[in-house]
Amino acid sequence: MNKKRETGRKIMSEVLGKEYFERREKSYSPFNTPIRVFSEENCFGDVWDRPGLERKTRSLLLLATLTALNRITEFKFHVRSAINNGCTVDEIQEVLYQCILYCGLPAAVESYKAAEEVLTEMGQL
């Protein structure tokens, strides 16, 4: 395993949580291995490892991006990681409020619903 992938796996476990990481490890298959290796090396071993932004800031940017793209499955997943990275419920709410203007009301409404569901499950609301 190369250094970038090792670093990515470590960061992934910290950002997404050990429970998720352990479940992910058990679900490797020949079909999904290429995309998982890509994610470990590039998303987490490169982008998330860069010194220019704190993880908290990266999480907030990711929530806005996923709202803009209307990728609710990934959004819900990253609400959890945002909390893991030190984001507050108020900060998440503010990002989503700004998304109303720049991403459109329908996309923001979907993200609000998804965030509320996840945050309630996590005992944050």
Secondary structure, DSSP 8 states (H G I E B T S, - for coil): --HHHHHHHHHHHHHH-HHHHHHHHHT--TTTHHHHHHIIIIIITTGGG-TTS-HHHHHHHHHHHHHHHT-HHHHHHHHHHHHHTT--HHHHHHHHHHHHHHH-HHHHHHHHHHHHHHHHHTT--
